[in-house]
Amino acid sequence: MACSYLYISEKNLKENSFASFRNDMNTLLSNLENQTVITHEWLSKLEGGGKYIISIHDNDKDFLWGQQDGGGSRKAALEAGWAYYQENAETFPTPLAFTITHQEFRFSSAGQGQDDYFGCIALSSRNTGKLTILILESLAPLQEQIKAQRHTFFMLVAFSSLVLILFAYFFTGRLLVPLQKSRDSQIQFVAAASHELRTPLTAIAGYAETLRDSAAEDPSICAKFAETILRNAQHMGTMVEDLLKLSRIESGAVPMEMETVKAASILSDVTTACQPQTAAHNLTLETDIDPALTVRADPHFIGQVFRNLIENACRYAPEGSTIKVSGGKRLDHNGLPEALFMICDDGPGIPQADIARVFERFYRVEKPRSSPASTGLGLAICKHIVERHGGRIWAEPGPGGCLQFTLPLAAETEKRT
């Protein structure tokens, strides 16, 4: 493509130069036609700039001007020009009385190869006989211009190639980083999901074999083993359900039906639903949310966020302790008001090293915050729901677990829209 552009550019340059030569010949010969005498002074002036080489044949004999010493290259060019005319005389126009007819052409002074001269044959018939004028213009300046253009072109191509290589080296690598991270994440997800599913499957298979082999000898173990199998099957079902839910939320397949809703109303329904878990661990659930705090959210999904975070706190809070849920307004990093919610417990807390990863799928903090009842997907689901709402979620390090998330205030959202 680039070479084609260069070829077309050079071709146009040559055609334009030839057209300019023809225009110059029209002007020059029109002036000559108005003169009755061709003087050496006029010819010297015409050749003085070094642009043209002129030779005149008067009745097919060299005019004195054409015999002067002008160097070997000048003589060779004129000989080649006259030879071209003689070989192609039938293609040139017939001389007319008292009128100059002319024809321009291109030729190679070497007889072959690239053209290196523009030529013009001018013919006139007068009382004294036939006058033939040969005017040549060297293409050396044009060829130098073409060489300079090629040099510039190849320099630009080399520079562009270098820029492209540097771009590919520095930027394409960076563009591939997210793809590589995504691929690594998928590999880790498959590995983690396989591990998480293998654990209950192993338990189910083991207890089923034991039940098959020992039930006849000791019927009393049937109920116990059946209960264990059921519990692990339910855990697998919950995990698969959470995986499907997370996949739909991540892909955006589940629409978020945003509405203006009071945060306290959402939390009230959640605390009622979580009473069995809090009662089972003798936990107290305290809520402190401004009744007037209004957010723009999908009540169902934000209710799920509250429930996941409270159930997470129930797993790790010491028996008989208190889980605190609070919410209020604050200014974000841009100075705009937003709603901030905190779910805190008196458990062992989250180590600093695990803060950045607790919202990854299947990631669990090492003991003592691990819990066999968890699928490892609850916090990941919370993260994607909150982000779909335009908020953020994070964990605070240190003693006691404290998870926080933000949501847009209803009034602020309406102002921006």
GIMO-V644983 format. One record per residue. N is the residue number from 1. RES is the residue in one letter. SS is DSSP state (hx for helix, st for strand, lp for the rest). OMEGA is omega in whole degrees, -180 to 180 (none if undefined). NEAR is the number of other ideal C-beta (glycine too) atoms within 10 Angstrom. Layout:
N|RES|SS|OMEGA|NEAR / N|RES|SS|OMEGA|NEAR
//
This chain:
1|M|lp|-180|5 / 2|A|hx|180|11 / 3|C|hx|177|9 / 4|S|hx|178|8 / 5|Y|hx|180|10 / 6|L|hx|180|16 / 7|Y|hx|180|10 / 8|I|hx|179|10 / 9|S|hx|179|14 / 10|E|hx|179|16 / 11|K|hx|179|10 / 12|N|hx|179|10 / 13|L|hx|179|14 / 14|K|hx|-180|17 / 15|E|hx|179|10 / 16|N|hx|179|11 / 17|S|hx|179|18 / 18|F|hx|177|18 / 19|A|hx|178|11 / 20|S|hx|177|12 / 21|F|hx|180|21 / 22|R|hx|178|15 / 23|N|hx|178|11 / 24|D|hx|180|17 / 25|M|hx|178|21 / 26|N|hx|-179|13 / 27|T|hx|-176|10 / 28|L|hx|-176|19 / 29|L|hx|174|17 / 30|S|hx|176|10 / 31|N|hx|-179|11 / 32|L|hx|-178|18 / 33|E|hx|-179|12 / 34|N|lp|-180|6 / 35|Q|lp|178|9 / 36|T|lp|-178|5 / 37|V|lp|175|5 / 38|I|lp|-176|16 / 39|T|lp|175|10 / 40|H|hx|-179|11 / 41|E|hx|-180|8 / 42|W|hx|179|15 / 43|L|hx|179|20 / 44|S|hx|179|12 / 45|K|hx|-179|10 / 46|L|hx|-180|16 / 47|E|hx|-173|17 / 48|G|hx|-179|9 / 49|G|lp|179|7 / 50|G|lp|-178|7 / 51|K|lp|-175|13 / 52|Y|st|170|19 / 53|I|st|-173|22 / 54|I|st|174|21 / 55|S|st|-176|24 / 56|I|st|172|18 / 57|H|st|178|17 / 58|D|st|-174|17 / 59|N|lp|177|10 / 60|D|lp|174|8 / 61|K|st|-178|10 / 62|D|st|170|13 / 63|F|lp|-176|18 / 64|L|hx|-178|10 / 65|W|hx|-177|17 / 66|G|hx|-179|20 / 67|Q|hx|-177|10 / 68|Q|lp|-178|13 / 69|D|lp|179|7 / 70|G|lp|-180|14 / 71|G|lp|-176|8 / 72|G|hx|-178|8 / 73|S|hx|178|12 / 74|R|hx|-179|16 / 75|K|hx|-179|16 / 76|A|hx|180|12 / 77|A|hx|180|23 / 78|L|hx|179|21 / 79|E|hx|180|12 / 80|A|hx|179|19 / 81|G|hx|177|22 / 82|W|hx|179|18 / 83|A|hx|178|13 / 84|Y|hx|-180|20 / 85|Y|hx|-178|20 / 86|Q|hx|-179|8 / 87|E|hx|-175|10 / 88|N|lp|-175|13 / 89|A|hx|-177|9 / 90|E|hx|-179|5 / 91|T|hx|-178|10 / 92|F|lp|-177|16 / 93|P|lp|178|11 / 94|T|lp|180|7 / 95|P|lp|179|16 / 96|L|st|-177|11 / 97|A|st|176|8 / 98|F|lp|178|9 / 99|T|st|179|11 / 100|I|lp|172|17 / 101|T|st|-177|15 / 102|H|st|179|19 / 103|Q|st|-179|16 / 104|E|st|-179|19 / 105|F|st|176|17 / 106|R|st|-179|16 / 107|F|st|177|20 / 108|S|lp|-179|14 / 109|S|lp|179|21 / 110|A|lp|179|11 / 111|G|lp|179|9 / 112|Q|lp|-179|5 / 113|G|lp|-175|8 / 114|Q|lp|176|9 / 115|D|lp|180|17 / 116|D|lp|177|18 / 117|Y|st|162|20 / 118|F|st|179|24 / 119|G|st|177|25 / 120|C|st|173|23 / 121|I|st|178|24 / 122|A|st|-176|24 / 123|L|st|178|19 / 124|S|st|178|20 / 125|S|st|-179|16 / 126|R|st|-179|13 / 127|N|lp|-177|6 / 128|T|lp|179|8 / 129|G|st|-175|11 / 130|K|st|178|13 / 131|L|st|179|19 / 132|T|st|-178|20 / 133|I|st|176|24 / 134|L|st|178|20 / 135|I|st|-179|25 / 136|L|st|173|22 / 137|E|st|-179|22 / 138|S|st|177|18 / 139|L|lp|-180|22 / 140|A|hx|178|11 / 141|P|hx|179|11 / 142|L|hx|179|20 / 143|Q|hx|176|14 / 144|E|hx|178|10 / 145|Q|hx|178|14 / 146|I|hx|178|17 / 147|K|hx|179|10 / 148|A|hx|178|10 / 149|Q|hx|178|14 / 150|R|hx|180|13 / 151|H|hx|179|10 / 152|T|hx|-179|10 / 153|F|hx|-178|16 / 154|F|hx|174|12 / 155|M|hx|178|10 / 156|L|hx|178|11 / 157|V|hx|179|13 / 158|A|hx|180|10 / 159|F|hx|179|10 / 160|S|hx|178|11 / 161|S|hx|179|10 / 162|L|hx|179|10 / 163|V|hx|180|10 / 164|L|hx|179|11 / 165|I|hx|179|10 / 166|L|hx|178|10 / 167|F|hx|-180|10 / 168|A|hx|-176|11 / 169|Y|hx|-173|9 / 170|F|hx|-171|9 / 171|F|hx|180|10 / 172|T|hx|176|11 / 173|G|hx|179|10 / 174|R|hx|179|8 / 175|L|hx|-180|9 / 176|L|hx|-179|11 / 177|V|hx|178|10 / 178|P|hx|179|9 / 179|L|hx|179|9 / 180|Q|hx|178|10 / 181|K|hx|179|10 / 182|S|hx|179|10 / 183|R|hx|178|11 / 184|D|hx|179|10 / 185|S|hx|179|12 / 186|Q|hx|179|10 / 187|I|hx|179|10 / 188|Q|hx|-180|14 / 189|F|hx|180|14 / 190|V|hx|180|10 / 191|A|hx|-178|11 / 192|A|hx|180|17 / 193|A|hx|178|17 / 194|S|hx|-180|10 / 195|H|hx|-177|11 / 196|E|hx|180|20 / 197|L|hx|-179|15 / 198|R|hx|-177|11 / 199|T|hx|178|14 / 200|P|hx|178|20 / 201|L|hx|178|14 / 202|T|hx|179|11 / 203|A|hx|-180|17 / 204|I|hx|-179|18 / 205|A|hx|-178|13 / 206|G|hx|-179|14 / 207|Y|hx|178|20 / 208|A|hx|178|14 / 209|E|hx|179|11 / 210|T|hx|180|13 / 211|L|hx|-180|16 / 212|R|hx|-174|10 / 213|D|hx|-171|9 / 214|S|hx|-175|13 / 215|A|lp|-178|14 / 216|A|lp|-179|8 / 217|E|lp|-176|7 / 218|D|lp|-177|8 / 219|P|lp|-176|9 / 220|S|lp|-178|7 / 221|I|hx|-177|14 / 222|C|hx|-177|13 / 223|A|hx|-179|9 / 224|K|hx|-179|11 / 225|F|hx|179|18 / 226|A|hx|178|14 / 227|E|hx|178|11 / 228|T|hx|179|17 / 229|I|hx|180|18 / 230|L|hx|-179|12 / 231|R|hx|179|16 / 232|N|hx|177|19 / 233|A|hx|178|14 / 234|Q|hx|177|11 / 235|H|hx|177|20 / 236|M|hx|179|18 / 237|G|hx|178|11 / 238|T|hx|-179|15 / 239|M|hx|179|20 / 240|V|hx|178|13 / 241|E|hx|179|12 / 242|D|hx|177|19 / 243|L|hx|179|20 / 244|L|hx|180|10 / 245|K|hx|180|16 / 246|L|hx|-180|19 / 247|S|hx|180|12 / 248|R|hx|-180|12 / 249|I|hx|-180|21 / 250|E|hx|-176|16 / 251|S|hx|-178|9 / 252|G|lp|-180|10 / 253|A|lp|178|8 / 254|V|lp|180|17 / 255|P|lp|175|8 / 256|M|lp|-179|15 / 257|E|lp|-175|10 / 258|M|lp|174|18 / 259|E|st|177|11 / 260|T|st|-174|13 / 261|V|st|177|17 / 262|K|st|-178|17 / 263|A|hx|-179|25 / 264|A|hx|180|16 / 265|S|hx|178|13 / 266|I|hx|-176|23 / 267|L|hx|-180|22 / 268|S|hx|178|13 / 269|D|hx|-178|14 / 270|V|hx|-179|21 / 271|T|hx|177|17 / 272|T|hx|-179|8 / 273|A|hx|-177|13 / 274|C|lp|-178|20 / 275|Q|hx|178|10 / 276|P|hx|180|8 / 277|Q|hx|-179|18 / 278|T|hx|180|19 / 279|A|hx|-179|11 / 280|A|hx|-179|10 / 281|H|lp|179|16 / 282|N|lp|-178|11 / 283|L|lp|176|21 / 284|T|st|-180|11 / 285|L|st|179|21 / 286|E|st|178|11 / 287|T|st|180|16 / 288|D|st|-179|11 / 289|I|st|178|19 / 290|D|lp|-179|14 / 291|P|lp|-178|9 / 292|A|lp|-177|9 / 293|L|lp|-176|19 / 294|T|st|-179|18 / 295|V|st|175|27 / 296|R|st|-172|20 / 297|A|st|171|29 / 298|D|lp|-174|19 / 299|P|hx|-178|17 / 300|H|hx|-176|13 / 301|F|hx|177|21 / 302|I|hx|173|25 / 303|G|hx|178|19 / 304|Q|hx|177|19 / 305|V|hx|179|28 / 306|F|hx|-177|24 / 307|R|hx|179|20 / 308|N|hx|-178|21 / 309|L|hx|178|26 / 310|I|hx|178|25 / 311|E|hx|176|17 / 312|N|hx|178|23 / 313|A|hx|180|29 / 314|C|hx|-178|22 / 315|R|hx|-171|18 / 316|Y|hx|-180|23 / 317|A|lp|178|25 / 318|P|lp|180|13 / 319|E|lp|-180|8 / 320|G|lp|-179|10 / 321|S|lp|-175|17 / 322|T|st|172|15 / 323|I|st|-176|27 / 324|K|st|176|18 / 325|V|st|-178|21 / 326|S|st|179|15 / 327|G|st|180|24 / 328|G|st|180|13 / 329|K|st|173|13 / 330|R|st|177|9 / 331|L|st|178|10 / 332|D|lp|-176|14 / 333|H|lp|176|6 / 334|N|lp|-180|6 / 335|G|lp|-180|6 / 336|L|lp|-179|12 / 337|P|st|176|13 / 338|E|st|178|20 / 339|A|st|179|24 / 340|L|st|179|19 / 341|F|st|-179|25 / 342|M|st|175|16 / 343|I|st|-173|22 / 344|C|st|176|20 / 345|D|lp|-179|24 / 346|D|lp|-178|18 / 347|G|lp|-176|21 / 348|P|lp|180|16 / 349|G|lp|-178|20 / 350|I|st|179|22 / 351|P|lp|-179|13 / 352|Q|hx|-177|9 / 353|A|hx|-177|10 / 354|D|hx|-175|17 / 355|I|hx|-174|15 / 356|A|hx|-173|11 / 357|R|hx|-174|13 / 358|V|lp|-179|21 / 359|F|lp|175|20 / 360|E|lp|179|18 / 361|R|lp|177|21 / 362|F|lp|-180|18 / 363|Y|lp|177|16 / 364|R|lp|174|18 / 365|V|lp|179|20 / 366|E|lp|175|9 / 367|K|lp|11|8 / 368|P|lp|-178|10 / 369|R|lp|179|19 / 370|S|lp|-178|12 / 371|S|lp|-179|14 / 372|P|lp|-178|9 / 373|A|lp|-175|11 / 374|S|lp|175|20 / 375|T|lp|-178|20 / 376|G|lp|-178|19 / 377|L|lp|-174|23 / 378|G|hx|-178|20 / 379|L|hx|177|22 / 380|A|hx|177|22 / 381|I|hx|179|22 / 382|C|hx|-178|24 / 383|K|hx|-177|23 / 384|H|hx|177|22 / 385|I|hx|-179|25 / 386|V|hx|-180|22 / 387|E|hx|175|15 / 388|R|hx|178|18 / 389|H|lp|-178|23 / 390|G|lp|180|15 / 391|G|lp|178|22 / 392|R|lp|177|15 / 393|I|st|-179|22 / 394|W|st|179|15 / 395|A|st|176|19 / 396|E|st|-180|14 / 397|P|lp|174|13 / 398|G|st|180|12 / 399|P|lp|-178|10 / 400|G|lp|178|17 / 401|G|lp|179|26 / 402|C|st|178|19 / 403|L|st|-177|24 / 404|Q|st|173|17 / 405|F|st|-179|24 / 406|T|st|175|20 / 407|L|st|176|24 / 408|P|lp|174|21 / 409|L|st|-178|20 / 410|A|hx|-178|20 / 411|A|hx|-178|12 / 412|E|hx|179|17 / 413|T|hx|180|19 / 414|E|hx|178|11 / 415|K|hx|-177|9 / 416|R|hx|179|8 / 417|T|lp|none|6
//
